[in-house]
Amino acid sequence: MIKTVSEMLQAFIREETEKLDSYQIKHGPTIGDMYEGLSAELLNRAIPDQLNLRVVSGFITDGGQHLSGQMDCMLVQGEGEAIPYTENTYKWHVRDVIAVLEIKKTLYSKDLIDSFLKLRQVSESYSKYLFDGDHSDNRKIDLSSSYKIFSQLTGIHAPSYHQRHELTKENELIYTTVFMEQLTPLRIVLGYHGFSTEHSLRQGLVKFLEEQGVGPGFGVPAFPQLIISGHNSLVKANGRPYLSTMRDGYWDFMCSSRANPIIFILELIWSKIELEFDVSMPWGDDLEVEVLNEFLRAKPFFGKDQAGWHLVYDELSSKTLESRCDSKSWEPLEVTSSQYVIFNRLANENIDTSDPDFIEFAEKESGSAEDFVKSITSSGHAALDGLELKLTTENLVALISPDGRFLIAENNSGRLAPWLNSNFDKKM
């Protein structure tokens, strides 16, 4: 379903962009207004009418004295304050902002930098709201998805928020970042034209970061969730919905792709809407998934005089990026027979990794119990709570395929049955 919707919206955007590109006008602000209007129409077509969400432009407030710069396009709920003598321009509380889009007809280095710094004000506004601001609606927020994402990312079972100090300083920074990614509004840079290749878009952001040097304001929380330039995208892998487990102690938090950019907008906004309103969006059971290429990794560090994030750029050549597909078929994770035994048991009960029988079993498989446990947690489907292994997934299925492979999958999406039907003869 989401693939069909994204293709329809992509066709709409392509047609309307061609009209705007050919329109004979040289007045910069009016050109900006045209592309902002097109983006607002895209948002309106992407969200359910019954949620009573609005698309506006304007400023974001923390409920106190802090006010952001003017934002091009905001998806909002509730009520804002109309700016006198303007059309559709408002001052809106950050708690009621679902997503913020910064719109550019053409996105090159200067506009990329401007958009990055401008959207960083949104997360700063939310931080000020948490500590100094005010809001009349104090409804509780379901943080269960953040607990799950932290567990899948690190392989460590997430403690409750009030027990987060039991984590190492490094893991506590990852923990709070995961939670803030849920709470803050989505930040999206939408450039209709600009960097012509995936490689040049990656290089544009890296050059900007290198020029900034080491300092505050450029850690994981500062990055937008999505940067689009024409047909190329930079996507934040914060677990909503894209995520990979940590690699060599680093979080692959920013990836790149040539997949349909509209599907990324839908994936991010629909995920945010599900969390905010406790509704189910029409994802469908498409077996095609987007390919994300490694781009930026981050690792928390705490020194004597400073603390923050150490960023690593995974440099890939144009040739390498162009050789990779932009999508692939979804499939379950293949595991060893011994790992299958553990996941099958985890579906029914937790496992004590200090149990002598488990240690003996694990050492036969991997040489050491520690390495075996790492092979289990690196799947993203299980995490350690002290010495106890627990599932991080809600609906884990472990099965032996008709061709004899040991497979596991979280089946919330309903993709497993279609995958089996498409890969194996029903008579098998």
Secondary structure as UniProt FT lines:
FT   HELIX           2..22
FT   HELIX           28..46
FT   HELIX           49..51
FT   STRAND          54..61
FT   STRAND          71..76
FT   STRAND          81..82
FT   TURN            84..85
FT   STRAND          89..93
FT   HELIX           94..96
FT   STRAND          97..107
FT   HELIX           109..131
FT   HELIX           144..154
FT   HELIX           161..166
FT   HELIX           169..183
FT   STRAND          186..194
FT   HELIX           198..212
FT   TURN            216..217
FT   HELIX           220..222
FT   STRAND          226..229
FT   TURN            230..231
FT   STRAND          232..236
FT   TURN            248..249
FT   STRAND          250..257
FT   HELIX           261..277
FT   STRAND          288..290
FT   STRAND          293..302
FT   STRAND          307..313
FT   HELIX           318..323
FT   STRAND          327..329
FT   STRAND          333..335
FT   HELIX           337..346
FT   TURN            347..348
FT   STRAND          351..352
FT   TURN            353..354
FT   HELIX           356..366
FT   HELIX           369..377
FT   TURN            378..379
FT   STRAND          382..385
FT   TURN            386..387
FT   STRAND          388..391
FT   STRAND          396..400
FT   TURN            402..403
FT   STRAND          406..410
FT   TURN            412..413
FT   HELIX           416..423
FT   TURN            426..427
//
